[in-house]
Amino acid sequence: MAKSEKADLIGEYVQLRDRLSDLYREVTVVDQRLVELEYLLPEKYVYPGDLPESWTRRRRKPLQR
């Protein structure tokens, strides 16, 4: 592997690791704020995207060809 290829790979790796670190920090901040809000919201509030407790997965019928 040529030096320029190694340098390119290392540069990309460093950029991606830095981006990943930024994303972890952002996720942590968002998660902390969600926890704070959950304490403030009414107890009966349910996030519309959550599945009800009674929900069960149903098997899909195989596609007929």
PyMOL Python script that loads the backbone (N, CA, C, O; Angstrom):
from pymol import cmd

cmd.read_pdbstr("""\
ATOM      1  N   MET A   1       0.849  -1.175   0.000  1.00  0.00           N
ATOM      2  CA  MET A   1       0.000   0.000   0.000  1.00  0.00           C
ATOM      3  C   MET A   1       0.894   1.237   0.000  1.00  0.00           C
ATOM      4  O   MET A   1       1.832   1.339   0.791  1.00  0.00           O
ATOM      5  N   ALA A   2       0.596   2.155  -0.880  1.00  0.00           N
ATOM      6  CA  ALA A   2       1.402   3.371  -1.004  1.00  0.00           C
ATOM      7  C   ALA A   2       1.156   4.295   0.182  1.00  0.00           C
ATOM      8  O   ALA A   2       0.117   4.230   0.837  1.00  0.00           O
ATOM      9  N   LYS A   3       2.144   5.163   0.444  1.00  0.00           N
ATOM     10  CA  LYS A   3       2.036   6.110   1.558  1.00  0.00           C
ATOM     11  C   LYS A   3       0.811   7.001   1.432  1.00  0.00           C
ATOM     12  O   LYS A   3       0.146   7.286   2.428  1.00  0.00           O
ATOM     13  N   SER A   4       0.504   7.445   0.207  1.00  0.00           N
ATOM     14  CA  SER A   4      -0.655   8.331   0.030  1.00  0.00           C
ATOM     15  C   SER A   4      -1.962   7.591   0.332  1.00  0.00           C
ATOM     16  O   SER A   4      -2.902   8.186   0.860  1.00  0.00           O
ATOM     17  N   GLU A   5      -2.027   6.302   0.001  1.00  0.00           N
ATOM     18  CA  GLU A   5      -3.219   5.511   0.312  1.00  0.00           C
ATOM     19  C   GLU A   5      -3.380   5.356   1.819  1.00  0.00           C
ATOM     20  O   GLU A   5      -4.481   5.483   2.354  1.00  0.00           O
ATOM     21  N   LYS A   6      -2.258   5.077   2.503  1.00  0.00           N
ATOM     22  CA  LYS A   6      -2.301   4.968   3.960  1.00  0.00           C
ATOM     23  C   LYS A   6      -2.740   6.280   4.580  1.00  0.00           C
ATOM     24  O   LYS A   6      -3.569   6.293   5.491  1.00  0.00           O
ATOM     25  N   ALA A   7      -2.195   7.374   4.097  1.00  0.00           N
ATOM     26  CA  ALA A   7      -2.544   8.690   4.634  1.00  0.00           C
ATOM     27  C   ALA A   7      -4.025   8.981   4.415  1.00  0.00           C
ATOM     28  O   ALA A   7      -4.689   9.520   5.301  1.00  0.00           O
ATOM     29  N   ASP A   8      -4.544   8.628   3.243  1.00  0.00           N
ATOM     30  CA  ASP A   8      -5.971   8.836   2.961  1.00  0.00           C
ATOM     31  C   ASP A   8      -6.841   8.005   3.895  1.00  0.00           C
ATOM     32  O   ASP A   8      -7.841   8.490   4.426  1.00  0.00           O
ATOM     33  N   LEU A   9      -6.448   6.742   4.091  1.00  0.00           N
ATOM     34  CA  LEU A   9      -7.213   5.876   4.987  1.00  0.00           C
ATOM     35  C   LEU A   9      -7.193   6.392   6.421  1.00  0.00           C
ATOM     36  O   LEU A   9      -8.220   6.421   7.100  1.00  0.00           O
ATOM     37  N   ILE A  10      -6.018   6.794   6.865  1.00  0.00           N
ATOM     38  CA  ILE A  10      -5.895   7.328   8.227  1.00  0.00           C
ATOM     39  C   ILE A  10      -6.707   8.599   8.371  1.00  0.00           C
ATOM     40  O   ILE A  10      -7.381   8.797   9.382  1.00  0.00           O
ATOM     41  N   GLY A  11      -6.649   9.461   7.369  1.00  0.00           N
ATOM     42  CA  GLY A  11      -7.426  10.702   7.414  1.00  0.00           C
ATOM     43  C   GLY A  11      -8.911  10.436   7.490  1.00  0.00           C
ATOM     44  O   GLY A  11      -9.620  11.070   8.272  1.00  0.00           O
ATOM     45  N   GLU A  12      -9.391   9.502   6.681  1.00  0.00           N
ATOM     46  CA  GLU A  12     -10.818   9.153   6.725  1.00  0.00           C
ATOM     47  C   GLU A  12     -11.186   8.554   8.074  1.00  0.00           C
ATOM     48  O   GLU A  12     -12.233   8.872   8.639  1.00  0.00           O
ATOM     49  N   TYR A  13     -10.323   7.691   8.585  1.00  0.00           N
ATOM     50  CA  TYR A  13     -10.564   7.054   9.877  1.00  0.00           C
ATOM     51  C   TYR A  13     -10.682   8.098  10.985  1.00  0.00           C
ATOM     52  O   TYR A  13     -11.598   8.043  11.805  1.00  0.00           O
ATOM     53  N   VAL A  14      -9.760   9.036  11.002  1.00  0.00           N
ATOM     54  CA  VAL A  14      -9.774  10.086  12.025  1.00  0.00           C
ATOM     55  C   VAL A  14     -11.057  10.917  11.923  1.00  0.00           C
ATOM     56  O   VAL A  14     -11.683  11.224  12.937  1.00  0.00           O
ATOM     57  N   GLN A  15     -11.442  11.276  10.704  1.00  0.00           N
ATOM     58  CA  GLN A  15     -12.667  12.053  10.511  1.00  0.00           C
ATOM     59  C   GLN A  15     -13.890  11.296  11.016  1.00  0.00           C
ATOM     60  O   GLN A  15     -14.748  11.865  11.691  1.00  0.00           O
ATOM     61  N   LEU A  16     -13.961  10.014  10.687  1.00  0.00           N
ATOM     62  CA  LEU A  16     -15.106   9.221  11.117  1.00  0.00           C
ATOM     63  C   LEU A  16     -15.133   9.029  12.633  1.00  0.00           C
ATOM     64  O   LEU A  16     -16.199   9.074  13.247  1.00  0.00           O
ATOM     65  N   ARG A  17     -13.979   8.816  13.225  1.00  0.00           N
ATOM     66  CA  ARG A  17     -13.940   8.686  14.696  1.00  0.00           C
ATOM     67  C   ARG A  17     -14.348   9.980  15.370  1.00  0.00           C
ATOM     68  O   ARG A  17     -15.069   9.959  16.368  1.00  0.00           O
ATOM     69  N   ASP A  18     -13.894  11.113  14.835  1.00  0.00           N
ATOM     70  CA  ASP A  18     -14.295  12.412  15.383  1.00  0.00           C
ATOM     71  C   ASP A  18     -15.798  12.616  15.258  1.00  0.00           C
ATOM     72  O   ASP A  18     -16.445  13.087  16.193  1.00  0.00           O
ATOM     73  N   ARG A  19     -16.353  12.260  14.102  1.00  0.00           N
ATOM     74  CA  ARG A  19     -17.796  12.398  13.873  1.00  0.00           C
ATOM     75  C   ARG A  19     -18.573  11.511  14.831  1.00  0.00           C
ATOM     76  O   ARG A  19     -19.594  11.922  15.380  1.00  0.00           O
ATOM     77  N   LEU A  20     -18.081  10.279  15.030  1.00  0.00           N
ATOM     78  CA  LEU A  20     -18.732   9.360  15.945  1.00  0.00           C
ATOM     79  C   LEU A  20     -18.730   9.919  17.372  1.00  0.00           C
ATOM     80  O   LEU A  20     -19.733   9.813  18.078  1.00  0.00           O
ATOM     81  N   SER A  21     -17.639  10.496  17.788  1.00  0.00           N
ATOM     82  CA  SER A  21     -17.567  11.113  19.112  1.00  0.00           C
ATOM     83  C   SER A  21     -18.587  12.240  19.237  1.00  0.00           C
ATOM     84  O   SER A  21     -19.267  12.363  20.256  1.00  0.00           O
ATOM     85  N   ASP A  22     -18.688  13.063  18.192  1.00  0.00           N
ATOM     86  CA  ASP A  22     -19.685  14.141  18.194  1.00  0.00           C
ATOM     87  C   ASP A  22     -21.100  13.585  18.313  1.00  0.00           C
ATOM     88  O   ASP A  22     -21.921  14.113  19.062  1.00  0.00           O
ATOM     89  N   LEU A  23     -21.376  12.528  17.579  1.00  0.00           N
ATOM     90  CA  LEU A  23     -22.711  11.926  17.628  1.00  0.00           C
ATOM     91  C   LEU A  23     -23.005  11.345  19.005  1.00  0.00           C
ATOM     92  O   LEU A  23     -24.122  11.493  19.500  1.00  0.00           O
ATOM     93  N   TYR A  24     -22.038  10.689  19.637  1.00  0.00           N
ATOM     94  CA  TYR A  24     -22.231  10.165  20.988  1.00  0.00           C
ATOM     95  C   TYR A  24     -22.568  11.286  21.965  1.00  0.00           C
ATOM     96  O   TYR A  24     -23.459  11.146  22.802  1.00  0.00           O
ATOM     97  N   ARG A  25     -21.844  12.406  21.848  1.00  0.00           N
ATOM     98  CA  ARG A  25     -22.125  13.545  22.728  1.00  0.00           C
ATOM     99  C   ARG A  25     -23.538  14.068  22.494  1.00  0.00           C
ATOM    100  O   ARG A  25     -24.264  14.363  23.443  1.00  0.00           O
ATOM    101  N   GLU A  26     -23.920  14.179  21.231  1.00  0.00           N
ATOM    102  CA  GLU A  26     -25.252  14.684  20.893  1.00  0.00           C
ATOM    103  C   GLU A  26     -26.346  13.740  21.408  1.00  0.00           C
ATOM    104  O   GLU A  26     -27.359  14.197  21.938  1.00  0.00           O
ATOM    105  N   VAL A  27     -26.144  12.441  21.255  1.00  0.00           N
ATOM    106  CA  VAL A  27     -27.117  11.462  21.737  1.00  0.00           C
ATOM    107  C   VAL A  27     -27.254  11.564  23.250  1.00  0.00           C
ATOM    108  O   VAL A  27     -28.363  11.480  23.779  1.00  0.00           O
ATOM    109  N   THR A  28     -26.149  11.741  23.944  1.00  0.00           N
ATOM    110  CA  THR A  28     -26.184  11.853  25.393  1.00  0.00           C
ATOM    111  C   THR A  28     -26.993  13.063  25.828  1.00  0.00           C
ATOM    112  O   THR A  28     -27.795  12.974  26.757  1.00  0.00           O
ATOM    113  N   VAL A  29     -26.786  14.194  25.162  1.00  0.00           N
ATOM    114  CA  VAL A  29     -27.525  15.416  25.500  1.00  0.00           C
ATOM    115  C   VAL A  29     -29.020  15.225  25.246  1.00  0.00           C
ATOM    116  O   VAL A  29     -29.847  15.606  26.076  1.00  0.00           O
ATOM    117  N   VAL A  30     -29.364  14.637  24.105  1.00  0.00           N
ATOM    118  CA  VAL A  30     -30.773  14.408  23.765  1.00  0.00           C
ATOM    119  C   VAL A  30     -31.398  13.443  24.765  1.00  0.00           C
ATOM    120  O   VAL A  30     -32.511  13.680  25.235  1.00  0.00           O
ATOM    121  N   ASP A  31     -30.706  12.367  25.094  1.00  0.00           N
ATOM    122  CA  ASP A  31     -31.224  11.380  26.031  1.00  0.00           C
ATOM    123  C   ASP A  31     -31.469  11.998  27.402  1.00  0.00           C
ATOM    124  O   ASP A  31     -32.502  11.744  28.021  1.00  0.00           O
ATOM    125  N   GLN A  32     -30.527  12.809  27.879  1.00  0.00           N
ATOM    126  CA  GLN A  32     -30.695  13.465  29.174  1.00  0.00           C
ATOM    127  C   GLN A  32     -31.915  14.382  29.174  1.00  0.00           C
ATOM    128  O   GLN A  32     -32.663  14.425  30.150  1.00  0.00           O
ATOM    129  N   ARG A  33     -32.115  15.116  28.079  1.00  0.00           N
ATOM    130  CA  ARG A  33     -33.261  16.018  28.002  1.00  0.00           C
ATOM    131  C   ARG A  33     -34.568  15.232  27.942  1.00  0.00           C
ATOM    132  O   ARG A  33     -35.562  15.641  28.542  1.00  0.00           O
ATOM    133  N   LEU A  34     -34.578  14.107  27.223  1.00  0.00           N
ATOM    134  CA  LEU A  34     -35.780  13.278  27.186  1.00  0.00           C
ATOM    135  C   LEU A  34     -36.143  12.765  28.584  1.00  0.00           C
ATOM    136  O   LEU A  34     -37.317  12.747  28.952  1.00  0.00           O
ATOM    137  N   VAL A  35     -35.160  12.358  29.343  1.00  0.00           N
ATOM    138  CA  VAL A  35     -35.408  11.888  30.705  1.00  0.00           C
ATOM    139  C   VAL A  35     -35.987  13.014  31.544  1.00  0.00           C
ATOM    140  O   VAL A  35     -36.936  12.797  32.298  1.00  0.00           O
ATOM    141  N   GLU A  36     -35.429  14.216  31.426  1.00  0.00           N
ATOM    142  CA  GLU A  36     -35.964  15.370  32.163  1.00  0.00           C
ATOM    143  C   GLU A  36     -37.419  15.619  31.789  1.00  0.00           C
ATOM    144  O   GLU A  36     -38.261  15.837  32.661  1.00  0.00           O
ATOM    145  N   LEU A  37     -37.711  15.587  30.501  1.00  0.00           N
ATOM    146  CA  LEU A  37     -39.074  15.841  30.036  1.00  0.00           C
ATOM    147  C   LEU A  37     -40.040  14.755  30.490  1.00  0.00           C
ATOM    148  O   LEU A  37     -41.195  15.046  30.799  1.00  0.00           O
ATOM    149  N   GLU A  38     -39.580  13.504  30.536  1.00  0.00           N
ATOM    150  CA  GLU A  38     -40.448  12.417  30.973  1.00  0.00           C
ATOM    151  C   GLU A  38     -40.922  12.618  32.406  1.00  0.00           C
ATOM    152  O   GLU A  38     -42.038  12.230  32.752  1.00  0.00           O
ATOM    153  N   TYR A  39     -40.085  13.219  33.236  1.00  0.00           N
ATOM    154  CA  TYR A  39     -40.494  13.509  34.607  1.00  0.00           C
ATOM    155  C   TYR A  39     -41.525  14.635  34.654  1.00  0.00           C
ATOM    156  O   TYR A  39     -42.348  14.675  35.569  1.00  0.00           O
ATOM    157  N   LEU A  40     -41.494  15.540  33.694  1.00  0.00           N
ATOM    158  CA  LEU A  40     -42.387  16.693  33.682  1.00  0.00           C
ATOM    159  C   LEU A  40     -43.726  16.422  32.993  1.00  0.00           C
ATOM    160  O   LEU A  40     -44.727  17.070  33.301  1.00  0.00           O
ATOM    161  N   LEU A  41     -43.744  15.477  32.070  1.00  0.00           N
ATOM    162  CA  LEU A  41     -44.969  15.186  31.327  1.00  0.00           C
ATOM    163  C   LEU A  41     -45.999  14.506  32.227  1.00  0.00           C
ATOM    164  O   LEU A  41     -45.640  13.854  33.207  1.00  0.00           O
ATOM    165  N   PRO A  42     -47.280  14.661  31.890  1.00  0.00           N
ATOM    166  CA  PRO A  42     -48.314  13.957  32.666  1.00  0.00           C
ATOM    167  C   PRO A  42     -48.065  12.446  32.642  1.00  0.00           C
ATOM    168  O   PRO A  42     -47.573  11.903  31.653  1.00  0.00           O
ATOM    169  N   GLU A  43     -48.409  11.785  33.735  1.00  0.00           N
ATOM    170  CA  GLU A  43     -48.124  10.360  33.869  1.00  0.00           C
ATOM    171  C   GLU A  43     -48.805   9.524  32.787  1.00  0.00           C
ATOM    172  O   GLU A  43     -48.271   8.493  32.377  1.00  0.00           O
ATOM    173  N   LYS A  44     -49.963   9.952  32.328  1.00  0.00           N
ATOM    174  CA  LYS A  44     -50.705   9.169  31.340  1.00  0.00           C
ATOM    175  C   LYS A  44     -50.254   9.437  29.909  1.00  0.00           C
ATOM    176  O   LYS A  44     -50.756   8.808  28.978  1.00  0.00           O
ATOM    177  N   TYR A  45     -49.323  10.351  29.720  1.00  0.00           N
ATOM    178  CA  TYR A  45     -48.873  10.657  28.359  1.00  0.00           C
ATOM    179  C   TYR A  45     -48.151   9.451  27.770  1.00  0.00           C
ATOM    180  O   TYR A  45     -47.304   8.836  28.418  1.00  0.00           O
ATOM    181  N   VAL A  46     -48.503   9.128  26.533  1.00  0.00           N
ATOM    182  CA  VAL A  46     -47.836   8.042  25.810  1.00  0.00           C
ATOM    183  C   VAL A  46     -47.344   8.611  24.494  1.00  0.00           C
ATOM    184  O   VAL A  46     -48.106   9.228  23.751  1.00  0.00           O
ATOM    185  N   TYR A  47     -46.092   8.406  24.214  1.00  0.00           N
ATOM    186  CA  TYR A  47     -45.521   8.860  22.947  1.00  0.00           C
ATOM    187  C   TYR A  47     -46.239   8.141  21.811  1.00  0.00           C
ATOM    188  O   TYR A  47     -46.364   6.917  21.838  1.00  0.00           O
ATOM    189  N   PRO A  48     -46.712   8.888  20.810  1.00  0.00           N
ATOM    190  CA  PRO A  48     -47.484   8.270  19.723  1.00  0.00           C
ATOM    191  C   PRO A  48     -46.737   7.145  18.987  1.00  0.00           C
ATOM    192  O   PRO A  48     -47.374   6.262  18.413  1.00  0.00           O
ATOM    193  N   GLY A  49     -45.424   7.166  18.995  1.00  0.00           N
ATOM    194  CA  GLY A  49     -44.663   6.136  18.300  1.00  0.00           C
ATOM    195  C   GLY A  49     -44.473   4.858  19.099  1.00  0.00           C
ATOM    196  O   GLY A  49     -44.006   3.857  18.555  1.00  0.00           O
ATOM    197  N   ASP A  50     -44.830   4.871  20.393  1.00  0.00           N
ATOM    198  CA  ASP A  50     -44.691   3.668  21.214  1.00  0.00           C
ATOM    199  C   ASP A  50     -45.816   2.689  20.912  1.00  0.00           C
ATOM    200  O   ASP A  50     -46.952   3.085  20.653  1.00  0.00           O
ATOM    201  N   LEU A  51     -45.481   1.410  20.948  1.00  0.00           N
ATOM    202  CA  LEU A  51     -46.488   0.379  20.731  1.00  0.00           C
ATOM    203  C   LEU A  51     -47.243   0.118  22.032  1.00  0.00           C
ATOM    204  O   LEU A  51     -46.643   0.151  23.106  1.00  0.00           O
ATOM    205  N   PRO A  52     -48.530  -0.135  21.951  1.00  0.00           N
ATOM    206  CA  PRO A  52     -49.275  -0.457  23.173  1.00  0.00           C
ATOM    207  C   PRO A  52     -48.789  -1.787  23.756  1.00  0.00           C
ATOM    208  O   PRO A  52     -48.268  -2.635  23.032  1.00  0.00           O
ATOM    209  N   GLU A  53     -48.964  -1.961  25.071  1.00  0.00           N
ATOM    210  CA  GLU A  53     -48.495  -3.182  25.728  1.00  0.00           C
ATOM    211  C   GLU A  53     -49.198  -4.420  25.191  1.00  0.00           C
ATOM    212  O   GLU A  53     -48.638  -5.516  25.222  1.00  0.00           O
ATOM    213  N   SER A  54     -50.402  -4.254  24.705  1.00  0.00           N
ATOM    214  CA  SER A  54     -51.182  -5.400  24.232  1.00  0.00           C
ATOM    215  C   SER A  54     -50.793  -5.813  22.810  1.00  0.00           C
ATOM    216  O   SER A  54     -51.301  -6.809  22.296  1.00  0.00           O
ATOM    217  N   TRP A  55     -49.896  -5.056  22.173  1.00  0.00           N
ATOM    218  CA  TRP A  55     -49.530  -5.355  20.795  1.00  0.00           C
ATOM    219  C   TRP A  55     -48.706  -6.627  20.718  1.00  0.00           C
ATOM    220  O   TRP A  55     -47.801  -6.841  21.524  1.00  0.00           O
ATOM    221  N   THR A  56     -49.023  -7.467  19.750  1.00  0.00           N
ATOM    222  CA  THR A  56     -48.210  -8.655  19.506  1.00  0.00           C
ATOM    223  C   THR A  56     -47.914  -8.723  18.016  1.00  0.00           C
ATOM    224  O   THR A  56     -48.711  -8.270  17.195  1.00  0.00           O
ATOM    225  N   ARG A  57     -46.796  -9.275  17.683  1.00  0.00           N
ATOM    226  CA  ARG A  57     -46.407  -9.406  16.285  1.00  0.00           C
ATOM    227  C   ARG A  57     -47.202 -10.547  15.660  1.00  0.00           C
ATOM    228  O   ARG A  57     -47.304 -11.640  16.217  1.00  0.00           O
ATOM    229  N   ARG A  58     -47.748 -10.268  14.515  1.00  0.00           N
ATOM    230  CA  ARG A  58     -48.473 -11.295  13.781  1.00  0.00           C
ATOM    231  C   ARG A  58     -47.616 -11.737  12.612  1.00  0.00           C
ATOM    232  O   ARG A  58     -46.950 -10.928  11.965  1.00  0.00           O
ATOM    233  N   ARG A  59     -47.644 -13.007  12.360  1.00  0.00           N
ATOM    234  CA  ARG A  59     -46.878 -13.534  11.228  1.00  0.00           C
ATOM    235  C   ARG A  59     -47.534 -13.103   9.937  1.00  0.00           C
ATOM    236  O   ARG A  59     -48.754 -13.170   9.788  1.00  0.00           O
ATOM    237  N   ARG A  60     -46.728 -12.671   9.025  1.00  0.00           N
ATOM    238  CA  ARG A  60     -47.238 -12.318   7.713  1.00  0.00           C
ATOM    239  C   ARG A  60     -47.349 -13.572   6.878  1.00  0.00           C
ATOM    240  O   ARG A  60     -46.526 -14.483   6.963  1.00  0.00           O
ATOM    241  N   LYS A  61     -48.384 -13.590   6.074  1.00  0.00           N
ATOM    242  CA  LYS A  61     -48.540 -14.715   5.167  1.00  0.00           C
ATOM    243  C   LYS A  61     -47.510 -14.562   4.050  1.00  0.00           C
ATOM    244  O   LYS A  61     -47.259 -13.451   3.583  1.00  0.00           O
ATOM    245  N   PRO A  62     -46.920 -15.662   3.627  1.00  0.00           N
ATOM    246  CA  PRO A  62     -45.944 -15.575   2.526  1.00  0.00           C
ATOM    247  C   PRO A  62     -46.625 -15.059   1.256  1.00  0.00           C
ATOM    248  O   PRO A  62     -47.803 -15.324   1.017  1.00  0.00           O
ATOM    249  N   LEU A  63     -45.881 -14.336   0.468  1.00  0.00           N
ATOM    250  CA  LEU A  63     -46.427 -13.822  -0.784  1.00  0.00           C
ATOM    251  C   LEU A  63     -46.701 -14.971  -1.736  1.00  0.00           C
ATOM    252  O   LEU A  63     -45.877 -15.869  -1.910  1.00  0.00           O
ATOM    253  N   GLN A  64     -47.863 -14.924  -2.340  1.00  0.00           N
ATOM    254  CA  GLN A  64     -48.230 -15.913  -3.350  1.00  0.00           C
ATOM    255  C   GLN A  64     -47.692 -15.466  -4.691  1.00  0.00           C
ATOM    256  O   GLN A  64     -47.856 -14.305  -5.066  1.00  0.00           O
ATOM    257  N   ARG A  65     -47.067 -16.347  -5.404  1.00  0.00           N
ATOM    258  CA  ARG A  65     -46.548 -15.997  -6.722  1.00  0.00           C
ATOM    259  C   ARG A  65     -47.403 -16.562  -7.801  1.00  0.00           C
ATOM    260  O   ARG A  65     -47.116 -16.366  -8.982  1.00  0.00           O
TER     261      ARG A  65
END
""", "prot")
cmd.dss("prot")
cmd.show_as("cartoon", "prot")
cmd.util.cbc("prot")
cmd.orient("prot")
